[in-house]
Amino acid sequence: MSKYVKNLVTTDLTKRLREVDAVAVVSPRGITATRNNQIRRKLREKGLRMLVVKNSLLKRGLKDLKLKGFEPLLEGPCALVFGKASISAIARLLLDAKKEDDKLELRGAFFDGEVYVGVKGIEQVSKLPTREEAVALLVGGILGPGRKLAAAIKGPGGRLGGVLKSVEEKAKTKEAAAPAPAAA
C-alpha cells in the first residue's frame, strides 16, 4: 500500500471515529462471510458499525482522537464495533452474536479510559446500565421520596374526605326516609 493510500485511509478513520468514545473489539477470524454479514446487519439495525482495518493504520489514526489506550486489544485481525448506542448495548449484542456462533472471538471493550479484556470483560460491560436505564434509575431515586411524602400528605386527607362523604350520604338518606311535614 502506498503512503498516499495509507494517509487517505488514516484520514478516513479519523473522520469516522472522531465522535466515538467507546468501542468493542472482535476478531472476525473463523466466521463465514454470510455470518459476518448477518452480524453486521443486526448491528446496523441498532445504529452500530463494524469496521475491519489494518491495525497499524488504526493506530496511526488514533493519535488525534480521544480513543487512546485500547491498543492491547489490537492483536491480529480485528474489527471495531462502535456507534451511537452505549457500550453496554454493544456488549449485549455481541454476547448474543457469540451465543449464535461460538467462533466469534470477543477481544474486549474500551470506554472511559478503561480496557475490559476478553469475554469476561464484555460480560462485565454488558451488566452496566445503558444511558437511558441510568437516567431512569436516577429519576426514580429522585422521585421516590417525593411520592412517599405526597402519599403521607394525601392519605389522612383522603380518609377524612371519605368519612365526611359517608356522613353526608347518611344525612341525605335520613332526609329522604323522613315523612314530609303536612301542609297547613
Biotite code that builds the C-alpha atoms (Angstrom):
import biotite.structure as struc

atoms = struc.array([
    struc.Atom([0.000, 0.000, 0.000], chain_id="A", res_id=1, res_name="MET", atom_name="CA", element="C"),
    struc.Atom([1.465, 3.364, -0.964], chain_id="A", res_id=2, res_name="SER", atom_name="CA", element="C"),
    struc.Atom([1.990, 6.151, 1.530], chain_id="A", res_id=3, res_name="LYS", atom_name="CA", element="C"),
    struc.Atom([-0.692, 8.231, -0.206], chain_id="A", res_id=4, res_name="TYR", atom_name="CA", element="C"),
    struc.Atom([-3.306, 5.462, 0.206], chain_id="A", res_id=5, res_name="VAL", atom_name="CA", element="C"),
    struc.Atom([-2.273, 4.937, 3.828], chain_id="A", res_id=6, res_name="LYS", atom_name="CA", element="C"),
    struc.Atom([-2.766, 8.638, 4.501], chain_id="A", res_id=7, res_name="ASN", atom_name="CA", element="C"),
    struc.Atom([-6.210, 8.515, 2.847], chain_id="A", res_id=8, res_name="LEU", atom_name="CA", element="C"),
    struc.Atom([-7.247, 5.522, 4.978], chain_id="A", res_id=9, res_name="VAL", atom_name="CA", element="C"),
    struc.Atom([-5.883, 7.163, 8.131], chain_id="A", res_id=10, res_name="THR", atom_name="CA", element="C"),
    struc.Atom([-7.788, 10.388, 7.391], chain_id="A", res_id=11, res_name="THR", atom_name="CA", element="C"),
    struc.Atom([-10.999, 8.434, 6.775], chain_id="A", res_id=12, res_name="ASP", atom_name="CA", element="C"),
    struc.Atom([-10.577, 6.510, 10.039], chain_id="A", res_id=13, res_name="LEU", atom_name="CA", element="C"),
    struc.Atom([-10.012, 9.732, 11.939], chain_id="A", res_id=14, res_name="THR", atom_name="CA", element="C"),
    struc.Atom([-13.223, 11.191, 10.497], chain_id="A", res_id=15, res_name="LYS", atom_name="CA", element="C"),
    struc.Atom([-15.265, 8.075, 11.276], chain_id="A", res_id=16, res_name="ARG", atom_name="CA", element="C"),
    struc.Atom([-14.004, 7.713, 14.826], chain_id="A", res_id=17, res_name="LEU", atom_name="CA", element="C"),
    struc.Atom([-13.901, 11.398, 15.802], chain_id="A", res_id=18, res_name="ARG", atom_name="CA", element="C"),
    struc.Atom([-17.138, 11.320, 17.846], chain_id="A", res_id=19, res_name="GLU", atom_name="CA", element="C"),
    struc.Atom([-16.665, 7.779, 19.165], chain_id="A", res_id=20, res_name="VAL", atom_name="CA", element="C"),
    struc.Atom([-15.762, 7.417, 22.824], chain_id="A", res_id=21, res_name="ASP", atom_name="CA", element="C"),
    struc.Atom([-16.275, 3.663, 23.281], chain_id="A", res_id=22, res_name="ALA", atom_name="CA", element="C"),
    struc.Atom([-15.502, 0.625, 21.129], chain_id="A", res_id=23, res_name="VAL", atom_name="CA", element="C"),
    struc.Atom([-15.660, -3.121, 21.295], chain_id="A", res_id=24, res_name="ALA", atom_name="CA", element="C"),
    struc.Atom([-13.060, -5.229, 19.525], chain_id="A", res_id=25, res_name="VAL", atom_name="CA", element="C"),
    struc.Atom([-13.814, -8.621, 17.972], chain_id="A", res_id=26, res_name="VAL", atom_name="CA", element="C"),
    struc.Atom([-11.831, -10.986, 15.794], chain_id="A", res_id=27, res_name="SER", atom_name="CA", element="C"),
    struc.Atom([-13.576, -11.832, 12.529], chain_id="A", res_id=28, res_name="PRO", atom_name="CA", element="C"),
    struc.Atom([-11.273, -14.817, 12.037], chain_id="A", res_id=29, res_name="ARG", atom_name="CA", element="C"),
    struc.Atom([-13.122, -18.103, 11.620], chain_id="A", res_id=30, res_name="GLY", atom_name="CA", element="C"),
    struc.Atom([-16.606, -16.806, 10.851], chain_id="A", res_id=31, res_name="ILE", atom_name="CA", element="C"),
    struc.Atom([-18.063, -17.150, 7.381], chain_id="A", res_id=32, res_name="THR", atom_name="CA", element="C"),
    struc.Atom([-18.889, -14.211, 5.142], chain_id="A", res_id=33, res_name="ALA", atom_name="CA", element="C"),
    struc.Atom([-22.603, -14.956, 5.482], chain_id="A", res_id=34, res_name="THR", atom_name="CA", element="C"),
    struc.Atom([-22.388, -14.951, 9.271], chain_id="A", res_id=35, res_name="ARG", atom_name="CA", element="C"),
    struc.Atom([-20.304, -11.770, 9.174], chain_id="A", res_id=36, res_name="ASN", atom_name="CA", element="C"),
    struc.Atom([-22.999, -10.063, 7.091], chain_id="A", res_id=37, res_name="ASN", atom_name="CA", element="C"),
    struc.Atom([-25.711, -11.264, 9.498], chain_id="A", res_id=38, res_name="GLN", atom_name="CA", element="C"),
    struc.Atom([-23.811, -9.790, 12.444], chain_id="A", res_id=39, res_name="ILE", atom_name="CA", element="C"),
    struc.Atom([-23.277, -6.519, 10.579], chain_id="A", res_id=40, res_name="ARG", atom_name="CA", element="C"),
    struc.Atom([-26.983, -6.355, 9.697], chain_id="A", res_id=41, res_name="ARG", atom_name="CA", element="C"),
    struc.Atom([-28.010, -6.786, 13.342], chain_id="A", res_id=42, res_name="LYS", atom_name="CA", element="C"),
    struc.Atom([-25.527, -4.126, 14.382], chain_id="A", res_id=43, res_name="LEU", atom_name="CA", element="C"),
    struc.Atom([-26.703, -1.724, 11.670], chain_id="A", res_id=44, res_name="ARG", atom_name="CA", element="C"),
    struc.Atom([-30.330, -2.101, 12.857], chain_id="A", res_id=45, res_name="GLU", atom_name="CA", element="C"),
    struc.Atom([-29.186, -0.740, 16.219], chain_id="A", res_id=46, res_name="LYS", atom_name="CA", element="C"),
    struc.Atom([-27.201, 2.107, 14.649], chain_id="A", res_id=47, res_name="GLY", atom_name="CA", element="C"),
    struc.Atom([-23.832, 0.402, 15.102], chain_id="A", res_id=48, res_name="LEU", atom_name="CA", element="C"),
    struc.Atom([-20.987, -0.211, 12.676], chain_id="A", res_id=49, res_name="ARG", atom_name="CA", element="C"),
    struc.Atom([-18.354, -2.917, 12.364], chain_id="A", res_id=50, res_name="MET", atom_name="CA", element="C"),
    struc.Atom([-15.088, -1.772, 10.799], chain_id="A", res_id=51, res_name="LEU", atom_name="CA", element="C"),
    struc.Atom([-12.234, -4.077, 9.820], chain_id="A", res_id=52, res_name="VAL", atom_name="CA", element="C"),
    struc.Atom([-8.984, -2.232, 9.290], chain_id="A", res_id=53, res_name="VAL", atom_name="CA", element="C"),
    struc.Atom([-5.280, -2.888, 9.407], chain_id="A", res_id=54, res_name="LYS", atom_name="CA", element="C"),
    struc.Atom([-4.018, -2.443, 12.973], chain_id="A", res_id=55, res_name="ASN", atom_name="CA", element="C"),
    struc.Atom([-1.042, -0.255, 12.062], chain_id="A", res_id=56, res_name="SER", atom_name="CA", element="C"),
    struc.Atom([-3.304, 2.149, 10.164], chain_id="A", res_id=57, res_name="LEU", atom_name="CA", element="C"),
    struc.Atom([-5.762, 2.207, 13.025], chain_id="A", res_id=58, res_name="LEU", atom_name="CA", element="C"),
    struc.Atom([-3.012, 3.049, 15.499], chain_id="A", res_id=59, res_name="LYS", atom_name="CA", element="C"),
    struc.Atom([-1.869, 5.886, 13.230], chain_id="A", res_id=60, res_name="ARG", atom_name="CA", element="C"),
    struc.Atom([-5.425, 7.231, 13.007], chain_id="A", res_id=61, res_name="GLY", atom_name="CA", element="C"),
    struc.Atom([-5.987, 7.117, 16.766], chain_id="A", res_id=62, res_name="LEU", atom_name="CA", element="C"),
    struc.Atom([-3.221, 9.607, 17.565], chain_id="A", res_id=63, res_name="LYS", atom_name="CA", element="C"),
    struc.Atom([-5.561, 12.597, 17.176], chain_id="A", res_id=64, res_name="ASP", atom_name="CA", element="C"),
    struc.Atom([-8.619, 11.066, 18.838], chain_id="A", res_id=65, res_name="LEU", atom_name="CA", element="C"),
    struc.Atom([-9.925, 10.631, 22.373], chain_id="A", res_id=66, res_name="LYS", atom_name="CA", element="C"),
    struc.Atom([-9.815, 6.840, 21.893], chain_id="A", res_id=67, res_name="LEU", atom_name="CA", element="C"),
    struc.Atom([-6.449, 6.100, 23.428], chain_id="A", res_id=68, res_name="LYS", atom_name="CA", element="C"),
    struc.Atom([-5.429, 3.113, 25.459], chain_id="A", res_id=69, res_name="GLY", atom_name="CA", element="C"),
    struc.Atom([-7.121, 0.149, 23.817], chain_id="A", res_id=70, res_name="PHE", atom_name="CA", element="C"),
    struc.Atom([-4.125, -0.808, 21.672], chain_id="A", res_id=71, res_name="GLU", atom_name="CA", element="C"),
    struc.Atom([-3.548, -4.026, 23.715], chain_id="A", res_id=72, res_name="PRO", atom_name="CA", element="C"),
    struc.Atom([-6.778, -5.373, 22.193], chain_id="A", res_id=73, res_name="LEU", atom_name="CA", element="C"),
    struc.Atom([-5.390, -4.929, 18.680], chain_id="A", res_id=74, res_name="LEU", atom_name="CA", element="C"),
    struc.Atom([-3.541, -8.216, 18.222], chain_id="A", res_id=75, res_name="GLU", atom_name="CA", element="C"),
    struc.Atom([-4.046, -9.989, 14.903], chain_id="A", res_id=76, res_name="GLY", atom_name="CA", element="C"),
    struc.Atom([-7.087, -9.437, 12.701], chain_id="A", res_id=77, res_name="PRO", atom_name="CA", element="C"),
    struc.Atom([-9.540, -7.110, 14.448], chain_id="A", res_id=78, res_name="CYS", atom_name="CA", element="C"),
    struc.Atom([-12.872, -5.481, 13.829], chain_id="A", res_id=79, res_name="ALA", atom_name="CA", element="C"),
    struc.Atom([-14.048, -2.428, 15.744], chain_id="A", res_id=80, res_name="LEU", atom_name="CA", element="C"),
    struc.Atom([-17.692, -2.210, 16.743], chain_id="A", res_id=81, res_name="VAL", atom_name="CA", element="C"),
    struc.Atom([-18.862, 1.309, 17.522], chain_id="A", res_id=82, res_name="PHE", atom_name="CA", element="C"),
    struc.Atom([-21.861, 3.572, 17.220], chain_id="A", res_id=83, res_name="GLY", atom_name="CA", element="C"),
    struc.Atom([-24.253, 5.885, 18.967], chain_id="A", res_id=84, res_name="LYS", atom_name="CA", element="C"),
    struc.Atom([-25.555, 3.205, 21.322], chain_id="A", res_id=85, res_name="ALA", atom_name="CA", element="C"),
    struc.Atom([-23.994, 2.824, 24.742], chain_id="A", res_id=86, res_name="SER", atom_name="CA", element="C"),
    struc.Atom([-21.153, 0.378, 25.201], chain_id="A", res_id=87, res_name="ILE", atom_name="CA", element="C"),
    struc.Atom([-23.333, -1.894, 27.327], chain_id="A", res_id=88, res_name="SER", atom_name="CA", element="C"),
    struc.Atom([-25.850, -2.207, 24.467], chain_id="A", res_id=89, res_name="ALA", atom_name="CA", element="C"),
    struc.Atom([-22.972, -3.048, 22.119], chain_id="A", res_id=90, res_name="ILE", atom_name="CA", element="C"),
    struc.Atom([-21.681, -5.664, 24.567], chain_id="A", res_id=91, res_name="ALA", atom_name="CA", element="C"),
    struc.Atom([-25.136, -7.258, 24.869], chain_id="A", res_id=92, res_name="ARG", atom_name="CA", element="C"),
    struc.Atom([-25.461, -7.520, 21.088], chain_id="A", res_id=93, res_name="LEU", atom_name="CA", element="C"),
    struc.Atom([-22.009, -9.075, 20.792], chain_id="A", res_id=94, res_name="LEU", atom_name="CA", element="C"),
    struc.Atom([-22.776, -11.617, 23.515], chain_id="A", res_id=95, res_name="LEU", atom_name="CA", element="C"),
    struc.Atom([-25.952, -12.592, 21.653], chain_id="A", res_id=96, res_name="ASP", atom_name="CA", element="C"),
    struc.Atom([-23.923, -12.985, 18.453], chain_id="A", res_id=97, res_name="ALA", atom_name="CA", element="C"),
    struc.Atom([-21.379, -15.095, 20.365], chain_id="A", res_id=98, res_name="LYS", atom_name="CA", element="C"),
    struc.Atom([-24.180, -17.410, 21.556], chain_id="A", res_id=99, res_name="LYS", atom_name="CA", element="C"),
    struc.Atom([-25.299, -17.920, 17.951], chain_id="A", res_id=100, res_name="GLU", atom_name="CA", element="C"),
    struc.Atom([-21.777, -18.525, 16.609], chain_id="A", res_id=101, res_name="ASP", atom_name="CA", element="C"),
    struc.Atom([-19.126, -19.755, 19.015], chain_id="A", res_id=102, res_name="ASP", atom_name="CA", element="C"),
    struc.Atom([-16.334, -18.994, 16.512], chain_id="A", res_id=103, res_name="LYS", atom_name="CA", element="C"),
    struc.Atom([-16.749, -15.257, 17.062], chain_id="A", res_id=104, res_name="LEU", atom_name="CA", element="C"),
    struc.Atom([-13.874, -14.157, 19.292], chain_id="A", res_id=105, res_name="GLU", atom_name="CA", element="C"),
    struc.Atom([-14.623, -11.245, 21.605], chain_id="A", res_id=106, res_name="LEU", atom_name="CA", element="C"),
    struc.Atom([-11.377, -9.435, 22.356], chain_id="A", res_id=107, res_name="ARG", atom_name="CA", element="C"),
    struc.Atom([-12.726, -6.801, 24.717], chain_id="A", res_id=108, res_name="GLY", atom_name="CA", element="C"),
    struc.Atom([-14.231, -3.365, 25.141], chain_id="A", res_id=109, res_name="ALA", atom_name="CA", element="C"),
    struc.Atom([-12.875, 0.091, 25.819], chain_id="A", res_id=110, res_name="PHE", atom_name="CA", element="C"),
    struc.Atom([-14.573, 3.173, 27.277], chain_id="A", res_id=111, res_name="PHE", atom_name="CA", element="C"),
    struc.Atom([-13.791, 5.923, 29.778], chain_id="A", res_id=112, res_name="ASP", atom_name="CA", element="C"),
    struc.Atom([-10.104, 5.106, 29.518], chain_id="A", res_id=113, res_name="GLY", atom_name="CA", element="C"),
    struc.Atom([-10.554, 1.550, 30.787], chain_id="A", res_id=114, res_name="GLU", atom_name="CA", element="C"),
    struc.Atom([-9.940, -1.677, 28.893], chain_id="A", res_id=115, res_name="VAL", atom_name="CA", element="C"),
    struc.Atom([-12.154, -4.698, 29.564], chain_id="A", res_id=116, res_name="TYR", atom_name="CA", element="C"),
    struc.Atom([-10.392, -7.743, 28.138], chain_id="A", res_id=117, res_name="VAL", atom_name="CA", element="C"),
    struc.Atom([-11.970, -10.875, 26.664], chain_id="A", res_id=118, res_name="GLY", atom_name="CA", element="C"),
    struc.Atom([-15.380, -12.407, 27.060], chain_id="A", res_id=119, res_name="VAL", atom_name="CA", element="C"),
    struc.Atom([-15.377, -11.731, 30.808], chain_id="A", res_id=120, res_name="LYS", atom_name="CA", element="C"),
    struc.Atom([-14.730, -8.055, 30.150], chain_id="A", res_id=121, res_name="GLY", atom_name="CA", element="C"),
    struc.Atom([-17.572, -7.909, 27.618], chain_id="A", res_id=122, res_name="ILE", atom_name="CA", element="C"),
    struc.Atom([-19.878, -9.658, 30.104], chain_id="A", res_id=123, res_name="GLU", atom_name="CA", element="C"),
    struc.Atom([-18.900, -7.161, 32.799], chain_id="A", res_id=124, res_name="GLN", atom_name="CA", element="C"),
    struc.Atom([-19.637, -4.240, 30.474], chain_id="A", res_id=125, res_name="VAL", atom_name="CA", element="C"),
    struc.Atom([-22.974, -5.754, 29.394], chain_id="A", res_id=126, res_name="SER", atom_name="CA", element="C"),
    struc.Atom([-24.191, -5.662, 33.003], chain_id="A", res_id=127, res_name="LYS", atom_name="CA", element="C"),
    struc.Atom([-23.716, -1.901, 33.213], chain_id="A", res_id=128, res_name="LEU", atom_name="CA", element="C"),
    struc.Atom([-26.876, 0.145, 32.643], chain_id="A", res_id=129, res_name="PRO", atom_name="CA", element="C"),
    struc.Atom([-27.315, 1.947, 29.352], chain_id="A", res_id=130, res_name="THR", atom_name="CA", element="C"),
    struc.Atom([-27.634, 5.722, 29.428], chain_id="A", res_id=131, res_name="ARG", atom_name="CA", element="C"),
    struc.Atom([-31.433, 5.513, 29.301], chain_id="A", res_id=132, res_name="GLU", atom_name="CA", element="C"),
    struc.Atom([-31.533, 2.932, 32.101], chain_id="A", res_id=133, res_name="GLU", atom_name="CA", element="C"),
    struc.Atom([-29.206, 5.041, 34.258], chain_id="A", res_id=134, res_name="ALA", atom_name="CA", element="C"),
    struc.Atom([-31.364, 8.139, 33.740], chain_id="A", res_id=135, res_name="VAL", atom_name="CA", element="C"),
    struc.Atom([-34.492, 6.142, 34.645], chain_id="A", res_id=136, res_name="ALA", atom_name="CA", element="C"),
    struc.Atom([-32.830, 4.849, 37.830], chain_id="A", res_id=137, res_name="LEU", atom_name="CA", element="C"),
    struc.Atom([-31.737, 8.354, 38.765], chain_id="A", res_id=138, res_name="LEU", atom_name="CA", element="C"),
    struc.Atom([-35.175, 9.879, 38.169], chain_id="A", res_id=139, res_name="VAL", atom_name="CA", element="C"),
    struc.Atom([-36.808, 7.036, 40.097], chain_id="A", res_id=140, res_name="GLY", atom_name="CA", element="C"),
    struc.Atom([-34.445, 7.630, 43.009], chain_id="A", res_id=141, res_name="GLY", atom_name="CA", element="C"),
    struc.Atom([-35.178, 11.343, 42.992], chain_id="A", res_id=142, res_name="ILE", atom_name="CA", element="C"),
    struc.Atom([-38.956, 10.954, 42.715], chain_id="A", res_id=143, res_name="LEU", atom_name="CA", element="C"),
    struc.Atom([-39.249, 8.123, 45.260], chain_id="A", res_id=144, res_name="GLY", atom_name="CA", element="C"),
    struc.Atom([-39.141, 10.272, 48.430], chain_id="A", res_id=145, res_name="PRO", atom_name="CA", element="C"),
    struc.Atom([-41.485, 12.837, 46.827], chain_id="A", res_id=146, res_name="GLY", atom_name="CA", element="C"),
    struc.Atom([-44.040, 10.112, 46.133], chain_id="A", res_id=147, res_name="ARG", atom_name="CA", element="C"),
    struc.Atom([-43.826, 8.919, 49.721], chain_id="A", res_id=148, res_name="LYS", atom_name="CA", element="C"),
    struc.Atom([-44.299, 12.458, 51.013], chain_id="A", res_id=149, res_name="LEU", atom_name="CA", element="C"),
    struc.Atom([-47.285, 13.041, 48.710], chain_id="A", res_id=150, res_name="ALA", atom_name="CA", element="C"),
    struc.Atom([-48.844, 9.765, 49.853], chain_id="A", res_id=151, res_name="ALA", atom_name="CA", element="C"),
    struc.Atom([-48.298, 10.684, 53.511], chain_id="A", res_id=152, res_name="ALA", atom_name="CA", element="C"),
    struc.Atom([-49.953, 14.076, 52.995], chain_id="A", res_id=153, res_name="ILE", atom_name="CA", element="C"),
    struc.Atom([-52.787, 12.758, 50.833], chain_id="A", res_id=154, res_name="LYS", atom_name="CA", element="C"),
    struc.Atom([-53.578, 9.695, 52.985], chain_id="A", res_id=155, res_name="GLY", atom_name="CA", element="C"),
    struc.Atom([-55.148, 11.317, 56.090], chain_id="A", res_id=156, res_name="PRO", atom_name="CA", element="C"),
    struc.Atom([-56.951, 13.940, 53.989], chain_id="A", res_id=157, res_name="GLY", atom_name="CA", element="C"),
    struc.Atom([-58.397, 11.205, 51.795], chain_id="A", res_id=158, res_name="GLY", atom_name="CA", element="C"),
    struc.Atom([-59.636, 9.294, 54.812], chain_id="A", res_id=159, res_name="ARG", atom_name="CA", element="C"),
    struc.Atom([-61.198, 12.443, 56.289], chain_id="A", res_id=160, res_name="LEU", atom_name="CA", element="C"),
    struc.Atom([-62.879, 13.163, 52.946], chain_id="A", res_id=161, res_name="GLY", atom_name="CA", element="C"),
    struc.Atom([-64.260, 9.615, 52.890], chain_id="A", res_id=162, res_name="GLY", atom_name="CA", element="C"),
    struc.Atom([-65.704, 9.956, 56.388], chain_id="A", res_id=163, res_name="VAL", atom_name="CA", element="C"),
    struc.Atom([-67.344, 13.328, 55.522], chain_id="A", res_id=164, res_name="LEU", atom_name="CA", element="C"),
    struc.Atom([-68.827, 11.861, 52.345], chain_id="A", res_id=165, res_name="LYS", atom_name="CA", element="C"),
    struc.Atom([-70.331, 8.905, 54.212], chain_id="A", res_id=166, res_name="SER", atom_name="CA", element="C"),
    struc.Atom([-71.800, 11.268, 56.849], chain_id="A", res_id=167, res_name="VAL", atom_name="CA", element="C"),
    struc.Atom([-73.317, 13.385, 54.062], chain_id="A", res_id=168, res_name="GLU", atom_name="CA", element="C"),
    struc.Atom([-74.822, 10.327, 52.360], chain_id="A", res_id=169, res_name="GLU", atom_name="CA", element="C"),
    struc.Atom([-76.326, 9.122, 55.658], chain_id="A", res_id=170, res_name="LYS", atom_name="CA", element="C"),
    struc.Atom([-77.847, 12.552, 56.218], chain_id="A", res_id=171, res_name="ALA", atom_name="CA", element="C"),
    struc.Atom([-79.408, 12.509, 52.745], chain_id="A", res_id=172, res_name="LYS", atom_name="CA", element="C"),
    struc.Atom([-80.881, 9.053, 53.251], chain_id="A", res_id=173, res_name="THR", atom_name="CA", element="C"),
    struc.Atom([-82.349, 10.118, 56.617], chain_id="A", res_id=174, res_name="LYS", atom_name="CA", element="C"),
    struc.Atom([-83.954, 13.189, 54.983], chain_id="A", res_id=175, res_name="GLU", atom_name="CA", element="C"),
    struc.Atom([-85.422, 11.076, 52.193], chain_id="A", res_id=176, res_name="ALA", atom_name="CA", element="C"),
    struc.Atom([-86.744, 8.473, 54.638], chain_id="A", res_id=177, res_name="ALA", atom_name="CA", element="C"),
    struc.Atom([-88.349, 11.056, 56.955], chain_id="A", res_id=178, res_name="ALA", atom_name="CA", element="C"),
    struc.Atom([-92.031, 11.828, 56.108], chain_id="A", res_id=179, res_name="PRO", atom_name="CA", element="C"),
    struc.Atom([-92.685, 15.243, 54.677], chain_id="A", res_id=180, res_name="ALA", atom_name="CA", element="C"),
    struc.Atom([-94.464, 17.670, 57.052], chain_id="A", res_id=181, res_name="PRO", atom_name="CA", element="C"),
    struc.Atom([-98.176, 18.101, 56.390], chain_id="A", res_id=182, res_name="ALA", atom_name="CA", element="C"),
    struc.Atom([-99.232, 21.280, 54.662], chain_id="A", res_id=183, res_name="ALA", atom_name="CA", element="C"),
    struc.Atom([-101.340, 23.580, 56.791], chain_id="A", res_id=184, res_name="ALA", atom_name="CA", element="C"),
])
